[in-house]
Amino acid sequence: MNGWILALIYFFIGLIGALGSGAVKKKSNLFLWTLLLGLLAFGCKYFEAKVSFAGTLSLIWGGMTMLCAGNFLMLLIRCCNTARSRQDQRARRRGAASGRLTREKRRKLAARTLFLVPLCLVFCTGGVMLYTSLGTSSGSGVLDNSISTPDTLRSKTMNILICGIDNDQADAAHQQNMTDVIMVASIDFENHKASLLQIPRDTYVGDVTATGKINAVYNNEDTPQESINALASQLYDMMKLPIDNYVTITMEGFRKAVDVLGGVEVNLEQEMVFNLRDPNEVIVNTITLPAGPNLLNGEMADLFVRYRDYARADLDRMNVQRIFLAALTDKLTNMSAGSLLSAVTTVYPYLETDFSLAELADLAMRAKEFSASDITAVRVPGEPVNDFGENHQSVFTLHKEELAQTLNAYMRPHADPVDAAELKVIELQNTTGILDHSEETLDGYIAA
């Protein structure tokens, strides 16, 4: 099921409005009823940005608009038919027209109505869908087409850059829009599979950034469009991985989105303890999630996916993020079509993306058919390097040969393999392969 289904639903709502208008005998009453529907549609659109159930209101607005359109079309046709009938009556009085000719005209008018009403409703449906997709777009820019998937493969596969922007902390580094989470989702529509490539925020990229880390690439530029293009281009240069679209969300937006969804339930095999520290690394609070199901609200989901006080810091954090991604996938795929469309519409204002709302809704409906077993999470191969450079910092270096193998296996479902020599990767060292293989489908993180 996709966006075409929604368009078809809107069309039939308009058709019901047109047919139902026959129950209103007087044109004046039909006019008032049409006006009332128009006011209700306007009210839905007016309050859409002011309430938490904006997605539902958006769907109701589309339905009301199509009902109004169907009624308005029939009102126009009835007015035109009344005018023609009066002309015929005057003509008959003058002897210029016979009853037979009048019946022929009526048949023509009926045939014209049967043709024009569906045709006009098709255009009205297109208008509603177009307004939804263009009128509410929150995209902050369009990616460079030179790094996108070739046209010959567009119908088969799509790569989406997904980033979590950390800009709500007290320290200046966080206020500069660091990409705290970086993933590339590769969707294979033809084989009904998807892969999520997780990229550590400390991945070493050389002198591209002052810190040498990939999480600072985004905030190197002046505008959001330049920032997302810089990060997408960096990934393309390093991995020869096409990027077609992007979705970014701030952590504040992430918290609100989780709350809008009613929370996300994660199932833990063992309890998790989060020690919250002040700037002096003193523990000021401890939060414990027990083993078993835990419903996370926005604040807890934020803590869950960003906590780094593990033995392996960011690497262990990415494993925890898989638990959340599995739970989120399970929640979304088990939603009804209407609930999912409502959720997408409600969450959309919290995103920065080059997807229109209609495109994102269409993608969500297509992805709804994917199960957790169809989605594989894989981390880029490499290893931590401690005490590196003049600043003695910790970075994550990629393993070039193993990276090429991983990308060819999971991120190029319909493209030719790319040799390691073509990847612009700075490999600082390759002393252990313990982190080179992390592939696992998301159903491994969902309790049976």
N, C-alpha and C positions, 0 to 999 in steps of 0.2 A: 504494500500500500504506500502511496506517495502523495505529493501535492495535487496531482490530477484528481485524486479521490475527493479531496476537499473542494476543488473546483466543481466537480460533478454534483456534490451535495448542495453547494450554493446554487447551481443551475436548477436543480429540482425544487429547491425552496422557492426560487423565483417563479417557477412554473406553477407550484401550488398556490402562490399568491395571485397569479393571473387567473387560474381556474376558480379559485375561491371568491374572487371579486364578483362572480356571477350571482352570488347569494345576496349581494347588496343591490337592491332594486333601483334606488334613486342615485343619480350621478352626484348629487350634492353630498349624500351620505358617504359615497365612495371617495369623494374628494377629502372629506374630513378624516376618514379612516386612513387614507394614504398619507395625509398630513401628520396624523398621530404616529404612524410607523416611522415617518421621517424624523420626527422629534425624538422618538425613542432611540433610533439609530444614532442621532446626534448626541444624545445623552450618554450612550455607551462609549462613544469615542471621547467625549469630554471628560468622563470620569476614569477612563482607562489608565491614565498616568497617575491617578490619585489613590488607587486601591491596590491591595495585595493580590486580588484575583484578576489582574489585568488580562491575563491570557484568556480566561473564560469570557470576559467582556468583549475582547476582540473578536472571538468566534460569534458571540451573540450579535455584535455589530454587523458582521458580514451577513448573517442570516436576516436581520432586520432590514438591512439595505436591499437585499435581494427581494424580500417580501414587498417592500415599498416600490421597488422597480417593477415587479410584476403587476401590482395594483395600478401604478401610474400608467403603464403601457395600455392596460385594458381601459382605463379612464379616457386616454387619448383616443383609442379606437372607438369607444362608444360615442364620444363627442363627434368624431368624424362621421360615424354612421348616422347619427341623428341629423347632422347637417345634410348628408346625401339624401336621407329619407325625405327631408323637407323639400329639397330640390326636385325629387321625383314627384312628390305630391303636387307641387306647383306646375310641373311639366304635364302631369296627367290632366290637370284642370284645363290646360291650354290645348289638350289633345295631341301633344307632341310625344307622348310616351304611353305605351300599353302596359298592362299588368304583367305580360310575359317578359317584357324587357326588364321590368322591375325585379322579377324573380331571378333573371339571369344576373342582374347586377348584385343581388343579394348573395347568389352563389359565388360570384367573383370576390365579393367582400369577405365571405367566410373563408374562401381559399387563401385570400391575401392575409387574413388574420392568422390562419394556421401556419403560414410561412413566416410572417414578420415577427410574431411574438417569440418563437424559439430563437430566431436569428438575433433579435434585439437582446434577449436574455443572455445569449452567448457573449455578446459584447459587454453587457453589464457585469457578467461573471469575470470576464477578463479584466475589466476596470477595477473590480473589488480586489482581485488577486494582485494586480499591478500596484494599486495603492498600498496594499499590505506590504509588498516587497520593496517598494521604493520610498514610500512616504515615511517609513519608520526605521530606515536603515541607520545603524550606528557605526558603520565601518569607518575606520580612521585612515584608510589608504588602500591602495591596490598594489599587489606584489608585481615585481618585474616579470613580464611574460617570458623573458629569456631563460628563466630558471624553472619554468613549469613543465609538466608532463607533455610530451609530444602529442599533437592533435590526434594521431593515429591510435593512441592508447587512452584517450580521455574517457571514452565510454566504458572502459574496463577497469581503470584504477584511478585513485586520487590520493594525493599526499597532503596532509593538513598539519601545519605547525601550531602546536598548542603551548601556551606559556602562562605561568602564573607570575604576576608582577608584584614584587614586594616593595610597597611604597608607603606603608602606614606605621613604620617604627619610629622611635624617637631619634635614633642616630642618623647622621647625614648620609651615610652609605646607603641605608635603606630608602631614604627619601629620593634617591637618584634613580629609582625605577630599575633595580636589579631584577633579572629574570630568575626567580627562586625555583621555578619548575620549568623544565624544557622537555617537550616530547614531540615526536613526529608520528602521526597516525597514518598508516598506509592501508587504504581500503581496497580490497580486491572484490569488485562487484561481481565479476564473472564467476569466480570460484567460491563466493560467499565466505570470505575470510578477511581478517584484519590483523595488523600487527602494530604494537605500540613500542616505539623506540625511545627508551629513556636515556637522557643525556645528563650526566652529573653537572651540577652548576659550577664545579671547580675544574671542568675539563680545560686542559691547557691549549691555548691558541696562539702563543707567542706574543709578539709586541703589538698585536691588534688592539689590545687593551692595556691600561696601565698596570693592572694586576696580573695580566697574562691569562685570565680566566674568561670562559665564554659567557658567564652570567653578567659581565659588564659590557658586552657588545651592544646590547639594546640601548643603554643610556649614553652611548658615545655620540649620538646624533641629536639634532635640535628639535625635530618634529616626530610625532608618532609614526608617520608614514616612512620617514627615513630610518627610524629605529627598527621597525619590523622588517624593512627591506634589508638593512644591514645584517641582522641576525639570520634571515633566510638565505641571503647570499653567502654568508660565512659557512653555514651548514652545507650549502650546495658546493662550494669550493672544496671543503674538507672531505665530503663524502660522495660527491656527484649524485646527490639525492634531490630530485625535483621537488619543489614546494609549490603547490597550486593555490592554497588558501591558508588563512591563519585565523586563530581564535585566541585572544588574550583576555585575561580577567585579573583584576586587582584582588588582593586578599580580602579587602572589604566587600567587593562584589561577590567573591566566593562565599563568604559567610552569609550574605543576604540570599544568594541563590540556594544554598543548602536549606536555609530556613523556609524559603518559598516552597521548596519541594516537600516540606514537612519532615525534614531530617533524613539521614541515611543510616540504615542499620548495618553495622559490621559485626561479624561473628568471629570472636577471638579464641584461638586454641588455648591460650594462657593469658593471665592478667598482664596488663601493661601499666607501668608506673611512669609518670611524667613529673620530673623535678623541675620546677620553675625557678629560675635564678634571676637575681638583680644584676646590674652592670658589673658588680664586683664579684660575680660568680658565687654569691651566697644564696643557698636555697631558701626561698621565701614561701613556697607553697608546693604541696605534692598532691597530684591528682591520680587516682587509680581507676582503671577500667577493668572490671572483673572478666574472667573467662566466660565465653558464651556470647549471646547477642547483646549489643549495645547500640541504642539509638543516639546518633550524634547530631546535635544541633549545629548551627553555623560556627559558634565559638569553639566547640569541641572538635569539629571537623577540621578547622583551621589548625588547632594544636596537633591533631592526629597526623595530618599530612606534612607538617613543617617541623616537627620536633626532631632535633639532631643529636641529642645527648645519648648517643649509642656508642658501642665499642668501635664501630666503623663509620660513625657519623652519617654522611650523606648517602653512602651505599646502603646501609641498613634502612635509612629513611625511605629510599626508593622501593624497598621490599614492602614496607608498611603502606606506601602509596598504592601498591598493587592490591592490597586488601581493600582499600577504599574504592579503587577503580572497579574491582569485581563487584562490590556491594552496590555501587552506583549503576553499573551496567545491569545488574539483576533487577534493581528497582525500575529503571527506565524501560527495559524490555518487557516487564510484566504489567506495565501500565496499559490501560485501554487507549485506543487511538485518540479519542477525544481528550483524555487526560494528558497524554503525551504532547499533543499539539498545544494544549493550554499551558503546560509546563515550559515548553520551548518559548512560547510567546511571552510568558512572565519573566523568564530568566534572561531573555534577549537584551533588555536595557542594561544589564550589568556586564555585557560583553563588549569588547572592541573586536570587530571582525570585518572582513570584506565579503562575507556571506550576507545576502539580504535575509529578511525574516522568512520569506517564502522558501528560499533556497535551504536555509537551515532546517525549517520544518520538513521539507522534502527529504533532506538527508537523514533527519531523525526517524522519519517513518520507514525509510529504507534500512536504516541500521537496526530498527526494532526487530527485524527478522533475524538478526544475529544473536546467537546465544554466547554465554561466557566461554564455552568450549571452542567457539569460532575465532576468539580473539587471543593472540599471543603477545605477551609482554616480554621484551628483551632489552637488556642494558648494553650499551656500547662496551666492547671488550677493552680492558686496560688495567691499570693498577695505580694506587696512590703513590705519590712521591712527596716525602716530607722534607722540611728544611731546604726548600729549593730557592735558588736565586739570592739576590742581595737582601731581599726582605725576609728570607727564611720562612717562606709560607708553604702550605700544603696544597698541592695541585693533583689533578687526575690526568695521567697521560694515556693516550689511546695506543692500542697495539694495532699497527697499520694492517698487517697481513690478516689477522683475525677479524678486524673490522670489515675488511673487504668481503670475507667469507660470510659474515653475519648479514651484511647489507644485501648481498646477492641471494642469500637464502630466504630472508624475511621481508625485505623492503623493495624488491624488484620483481614482482610476480609476473609481469609481462614484458619486462625490458631485458636486454642482453646483460650478462654479467660484466662488472667493471673490475679491472685488474687493480691490485693494490698500488701499483706504480702511478696510477692516475689520481690517487687521493692525495690532497694537499694536507697531510697530517704530520705534525711534529711529534715524533716518538722519542721521548726522553730516555726511556729504558724499557726493557722487556725481560724481567727477571722471574716472573711467575705467571702461570696461566690460570690461577685459582679463580679469578673473577671473569674469565673469558667466556664462560657459558652460563647464562642465567635465564634461558628461554623456558617459559612456562605459560600454559593457557590460563586464563583468568578463572576458569571453573575450579582450579586447584585451591582457590582462596575462598570458595563458597561452600558452606557446610551442606552436606547432602540432606 
